[in-house]
Amino acid sequence: MRRDECDLSGVGELQATLGDVLAQFASLDGGPEAVHATLGEFFHELRNRLNSLTLSIYLGERSFEGVASEQFSELNRITKDLIQFVESFQNICRPIRLKRVELPLCAFLSESASRWSSLWQERGGQLAVEEIRRPVMWEYDLTRWSQALDDFIVWRAQAVRGCHAKLSCRADGDRVTIHWREQGGERHEAPAAARPVSDHLELSLPYLLRVARAHGGNWVINKDQGFRLDFSFQHPPRMPSEIDP
Amino acid sequence: MSESSQSLVGSTALPEADGLADSRFLLIVEDHEPSLLMLSRVLVHHGFPCVAVKSGAEALALCDARRPNVVLTDFSMPVIDGLILARWLRSRYQELPVILMTANELDHPCIARAFRERDLAEIVAKPIDCKKITTCIDQYWI
């Protein structure tokens, strides 16, 4: 089986559409949970079927003992893509239980900033990560934020080429804001044969919005002049001196 | 595979009848029949003698007759789910490792609580990663 034997045209567009729909859902109270409740049984059955499919491929590969290894490798990759896609879809819809910890506001940026910048450079663009200078504490789920933001930035790096992007945080009064700005660049459309069958990163935006929602955040998305995304949280940041010992 | 009784992979007999008496075996409990069949084959292929059943009730009946060395059970099953089964097994056989397979999120509160209370030895996500599951079972295969 070769990639050009599968008609994958339209798969990317379909996922982008699904991502847009889910992003709308993410902005509604109870929206994703309603999808999750409605599709819960379907997801369960789907994962069971994927499970037997995965096990069958594994058995088949071992039975063939090295024969048709390229085909099995491709089959494994396609299945893995599909599983990741289903996983991403479910992550958006599942109720999010946060493990909030009081941490420096920019802790979720510091670890990954250089890796993101390198990724952006590989695509002929630039990414500037602007952290606030004064030490401000914020109570949030570091793991969820890091994972959601990481997937989002990797997705944007793949989606646009030669783009200048900026990620910044602010702490003003009783609110925290996070801003994403893109300028220039062109949308990268890989040929159908080169696309992953099921690029789960297409769903990274709705997941990021879900995580923001779970933190009590609001957001504005503007795609008119480059991709712009602004988050706002009313949860007040605190100076380290205000924190109880 | 038999509809109502326990089945050894490749046959429909109890372990005693298939030469597993006085031998170690792995009990697999899964209501999704294709997954049960495939998982059994994979684990037999890796050298784990398996007894496969489709419900918690069958698993309990089998454990009364002969104790497995490791139990690998699905979470979502009708009537007796994987957590009820695990709790029951741990109450009777404290050293029996129970590994839970689930299509739910791994930090689901019920699952997390069962793990904290040591009803579960391990939790694995579905779809199953064959290498991980065999490594996982190996740890408890005494």
Boltz contact constraints between the chains, C-beta under 6 A:
constraints:
  - contact:
      token1: [A, 44]
      token2: [B, 103]
      max_distance: 6.0
  - contact:
      token1: [A, 47]
      token2: [B, 103]
      max_distance: 6.0
  - contact:
      token1: [A, 47]
      token2: [B, 126]
      max_distance: 6.0
  - contact:
      token1: [A, 48]
      token2: [B, 32]
      max_distance: 6.0
  - contact:
      token1: [A, 48]
      token2: [B, 35]
      max_distance: 6.0
  - contact:
      token1: [A, 50]
      token2: [B, 127]
      max_distance: 6.0
  - contact:
      token1: [A, 51]
      token2: [B, 35]
      max_distance: 6.0
  - contact:
      token1: [A, 51]
      token2: [B, 126]
      max_distance: 6.0
  - contact:
      token1: [A, 51]
      token2: [B, 127]
      max_distance: 6.0
  - contact:
      token1: [A, 51]
      token2: [B, 128]
      max_distance: 6.0
  - contact:
      token1: [A, 52]
      token2: [B, 34]
      max_distance: 6.0
  - contact:
      token1: [A, 52]
      token2: [B, 35]
      max_distance: 6.0
  - contact:
      token1: [A, 52]
      token2: [B, 38]
      max_distance: 6.0
  - contact:
      token1: [A, 54]
      token2: [B, 127]
      max_distance: 6.0
  - contact:
      token1: [A, 55]
      token2: [B, 38]
      max_distance: 6.0
  - contact:
      token1: [A, 55]
      token2: [B, 39]
      max_distance: 6.0
  - contact:
      token1: [A, 55]
      token2: [B, 42]
      max_distance: 6.0
  - contact:
      token1: [A, 56]
      token2: [B, 38]
      max_distance: 6.0
  - contact:
      token1: [A, 58]
      token2: [B, 130]
      max_distance: 6.0
  - contact:
      token1: [A, 59]
      token2: [B, 41]
      max_distance: 6.0
  - contact:
      token1: [A, 59]
      token2: [B, 42]
      max_distance: 6.0
  - contact:
      token1: [A, 83]
      token2: [B, 127]
      max_distance: 6.0
  - contact:
      token1: [A, 94]
      token2: [B, 105]
      max_distance: 6.0
